[in-house]
Amino acid sequence: MTHASETFDVAIIGFGPSGATLAHLLGISGLRVLVLERDGAAYHFPRAVHFDDEVMRVFQTVGLGDSLSADIRVNLGMRFVDSEGRMLLDWSRPQEIGRHGWHASYRFHQPTLERLLNEGIARHPDVDVRRRCEAFLIDDRGDHAVLRYEDMATGKIVEVRAGHVVGCDGARSLVRRFIGTEMEDLGFHERWLVVDALLKTPRPDLGDHSIQYCDPQHPVTYARQPGDRRRWEIRLRPEDDERTVTAPDRIWSRLARWITPADAELERVATYTFHSLVAKQWRRGRLWIAGDSAHQTPPFMGQGMCAGIRDVANLAWKLALAVRGQADEALLDSYQSERQPNVRDYITTAVRLGGLINASDPEAALRLAQPSGDGGSRMESPVSRLGPGLGSGPHRGQIFGQPRLNDGRLMDDAIGYAPVLVADAALLSGLDAEPGVAVVTTDDAQGVAADLADLGVRAVLLRPDRYILATATDLAGLKAMLATL
Ligand SMILES: Cc1cc2nc3c(=O)[nH]c(=O)nc-3n(C[C@H](O)[C@H](O)[C@H](O)COP(=O)(O)OP(=O)(O)OC[C@H]3O[C@@H](n4cnc5c(N)ncnc54)[C@H](O)[C@@H]3O)c2cc1C
């Protein structure tokens, strides 16, 4: 065995979407990072097919906004229909650019995202990604952690030291086991068949909305994907045999209502058991979990990966402060206290939508919606705040929008991955010293005045993840807010 000769600020276990995004954010922050990934292949099979504007903003932060834009599709939304085809719930999404500077909701191909995350990591020379390396032992020694992994290409056992170890290692997380936490079970566990198909001929009749067929006998999701890709997710019954349900003739007979082999080829078929679980403890000492290792959700809101991206956006800048010795326990503990209630809200909503799709409890989902006038209901995308944590004032825990500046750039591109003060220019002119933080004023972007007015404030201090830390309505408040920096 090679004993610990290398030391890293942070070791990340897992290079899925959560781990890769965290590696980028820590790379931008200048940390020395090791990523261990068991799989040799650069890209996983597609699982996630949807992400939202907040997540796109994180991808923008890591430099993927433009390259990702070329391969994604603005999502029209989701319609829930009953077995007779009657609309139960319409969750259509706005088609205009929204407050984050992006569209509200996108459809995407996960291997494309993972390829871009993988290629982009070369921009960070201090991030070392080691594939075919499986972590198996983590020991928190108080002032650092020791990590052992097997290099599966050579069979060598390697030991390294790290200031922090973050488990982005998926549903069967090793790091979660070392933290020793239990999971809270939110009650949903179902086996589904997932079929990705590539159309050979255009089929506009399939529709550009995604559709949930809420048929109690045969619940099915149809997901409109970018380009020629289409996905069907089909709930399995307890008696369906795992070994035969994926046989092509069985698949085609299930899809016959929509497509035949003349229309499309099967790109991939897999079965998944969807769970609804949240870890009770997300950190112990120098060990952390994020993404699927901390929570799992049924996919009906398209929010599993999104939650993982929100986790790492919340965690990355706190870890960077910890590595620099600038973080106290309250800051470190705010990761779980802020993120856990937020993800729990999303999972609870996804479970309710599941109850509409499989008709076990349609009323719980319909209570989330407003009557639409045509006998059905209409749902808006829920916006969930962070749980209790950092900052003060009525708006803490809310995310601030992203105005486009007068010079054409989006605010986050102009500021970079750092805190920012967004303020009324007149109020700022009253300061007798530099604010000590990047600034965007009402003179820099047209939308800023309206954004501040919406909150009823004259200045907001934003964290690097763009959540509101504090607000001010006058000069004294502004000075007090800046003093907290
Ligand atoms: C059918 C389906 C549809 C979905 N649709 C959506 C959707 O539309 N939108 C959405 O947001 N989410 C969706 N999800 C959820 C989403 O796919 C997951 O939440 C997301 O992929 C989790 O990412 P992750 O990086 O946290 O974990 P993973 O992607 O599971 O990555 C974990 C990584 O850790 C590695 N690893 C594990 N243990 C070790 C070890 N000991 N050493 C080294 N490496 C290790 C694994 O090899 C893996 O690469 C869907 C899921 C499914 C199954």
The ligand as an SDF file (V2000), in Angstrom:
LIG
                    3D

 53 58  0  0  0  0  0  0  0  0999 V2000
  -35.2950    7.3340  -14.5200 C   0  0  0  0  0  0  0  0  0  0  0  0
  -34.7750    8.5320  -13.8100 C   0  0  0  0  0  0  0  0  0  0  0  0
  -35.1430    9.7850  -14.2350 C   0  0  0  0  0  0  0  0  0  0  0  0
  -34.6490   10.9160  -13.5980 C   0  0  0  0  0  0  0  0  0  0  0  0
  -35.0120   12.1420  -14.0570 N   0  0  0  0  0  0  0  0  0  0  0  0
  -34.5160   13.2510  -13.4820 C   0  0  0  0  0  0  0  0  0  0  0  0
  -34.7730   14.5400  -14.0210 C   0  0  0  0  0  0  0  0  0  0  0  0
  -35.4410   14.6790  -15.0290 O   0  0  0  0  0  0  0  0  0  0  0  0
  -34.2220   15.6220  -13.4090 N   0  0  0  0  0  0  0  0  0  0  0  0
  -33.4300   15.5060  -12.3240 C   0  0  0  0  0  0  0  0  0  0  0  0
  -32.9740   16.5460  -11.8070 O   0  0  0  0  0  0  0  0  0  0  0  0
  -33.1320   14.2850  -11.8000 N   0  0  0  0  0  0  0  0  0  0  0  0
  -33.6420   13.1700  -12.3520 C   0  0  0  0  0  0  0  0  0  0  0  0
  -33.2880   11.9440  -11.8780 N   0  0  0  0  0  0  0  0  0  0  0  0
  -32.3840   11.8360  -10.7180 C   0  0  0  0  0  0  0  0  0  0  0  0
  -30.9210   12.0010  -11.1370 C   0  0  0  0  0  0  0  0  0  0  0  0
  -30.5920   11.1270  -12.1820 O   0  0  0  0  0  0  0  0  0  0  0  0
  -30.0210   11.7580   -9.9580 C   0  0  0  0  0  0  0  0  0  0  0  0
  -30.5010   12.5050   -8.8580 O   0  0  0  0  0  0  0  0  0  0  0  0
  -28.5890   12.2150  -10.2520 C   0  0  0  0  0  0  0  0  0  0  0  0
  -28.0530   11.5440  -11.3560 O   0  0  0  0  0  0  0  0  0  0  0  0
  -27.7060   11.9800   -9.0270 C   0  0  0  0  0  0  0  0  0  0  0  0
  -26.4360   12.5070   -9.2750 O   0  0  0  0  0  0  0  0  0  0  0  0
  -25.2620   12.2870   -8.2240 P   0  0  0  0  0  0  0  0  0  0  0  0
  -24.0690   12.8970   -8.8690 O   0  0  0  0  0  0  0  0  0  0  0  0
  -25.6920   12.7540   -6.8860 O   0  0  0  0  0  0  0  0  0  0  0  0
  -25.1120   10.7080   -8.1090 O   0  0  0  0  0  0  0  0  0  0  0  0
  -24.7290    9.6470   -9.2440 P   0  0  0  0  0  0  0  0  0  0  0  0
  -25.0710   10.1630  -10.6000 O   0  0  0  0  0  0  0  0  0  0  0  0
  -25.3350    8.3560   -8.8130 O   0  0  0  0  0  0  0  0  0  0  0  0
  -23.1540    9.5610   -9.1770 O   0  0  0  0  0  0  0  0  0  0  0  0
  -22.4870    8.9020   -8.1280 C   0  0  0  0  0  0  0  0  0  0  0  0
  -21.1070    8.5120   -8.6290 C   0  0  0  0  0  0  0  0  0  0  0  0
  -20.3230    8.0380   -7.5490 O   0  0  0  0  0  0  0  0  0  0  0  0
  -19.5430    6.9480   -7.9990 C   0  0  0  0  0  0  0  0  0  0  0  0
  -19.1770    6.1610   -6.8030 N   0  0  0  0  0  0  0  0  0  0  0  0
  -20.0230    5.5810   -5.9290 C   0  0  0  0  0  0  0  0  0  0  0  0
  -19.3260    4.9830   -4.9210 N   0  0  0  0  0  0  0  0  0  0  0  0
  -18.0230    5.1980   -5.1770 C   0  0  0  0  0  0  0  0  0  0  0  0
  -16.8220    4.8380   -4.5040 C   0  0  0  0  0  0  0  0  0  0  0  0
  -16.8370    4.1340   -3.3610 N   0  0  0  0  0  0  0  0  0  0  0  0
  -15.6400    5.2380   -5.0420 N   0  0  0  0  0  0  0  0  0  0  0  0
  -15.6000    5.9410   -6.1970 C   0  0  0  0  0  0  0  0  0  0  0  0
  -16.7190    6.3150   -6.8850 N   0  0  0  0  0  0  0  0  0  0  0  0
  -17.9130    5.9520   -6.3790 C   0  0  0  0  0  0  0  0  0  0  0  0
  -20.4630    6.2260   -8.9650 C   0  0  0  0  0  0  0  0  0  0  0  0
  -19.7350    5.4110   -9.8600 O   0  0  0  0  0  0  0  0  0  0  0  0
  -21.1530    7.3900   -9.6550 C   0  0  0  0  0  0  0  0  0  0  0  0
  -20.4600    7.8070  -10.7990 O   0  0  0  0  0  0  0  0  0  0  0  0
  -33.7850   10.7780  -12.5020 C   0  0  0  0  0  0  0  0  0  0  0  0
  -33.4020    9.5090  -12.0700 C   0  0  0  0  0  0  0  0  0  0  0  0
  -33.8760    8.4040  -12.7210 C   0  0  0  0  0  0  0  0  0  0  0  0
  -33.4390    7.0520  -12.2620 C   0  0  0  0  0  0  0  0  0  0  0  0
  1  2  1  0
  2  3  1  0
  2 52  2  0
  3  4  2  0
  4  5  1  0
  4 50  1  0
  5  6  2  0
  6  7  1  0
  6 13  1  0
  7  8  2  0
  7  9  1  0
  9 10  1  0
 10 11  2  0
 10 12  1  0
 12 13  2  0
 13 14  1  0
 14 15  1  0
 14 50  1  0
 15 16  1  0
 16 17  1  0
 16 18  1  0
 18 19  1  0
 18 20  1  0
 20 21  1  0
 20 22  1  0
 22 23  1  0
 23 24  1  0
 24 25  2  0
 24 26  1  0
 24 27  1  0
 27 28  1  0
 28 29  2  0
 28 30  1  0
 28 31  1  0
 31 32  1  0
 32 33  1  0
 33 34  1  0
 33 48  1  0
 34 35  1  0
 35 36  1  0
 35 46  1  0
 36 37  1  0
 36 45  1  0
 37 38  2  0
 38 39  1  0
 39 40  1  0
 39 45  2  0
 40 41  1  0
 40 42  2  0
 42 43  1  0
 43 44  2  0
 44 45  1  0
 46 47  1  0
 46 48  1  0
 48 49  1  0
 50 51  2  0
 51 52  1  0
 52 53  1  0
M  END
$$$$
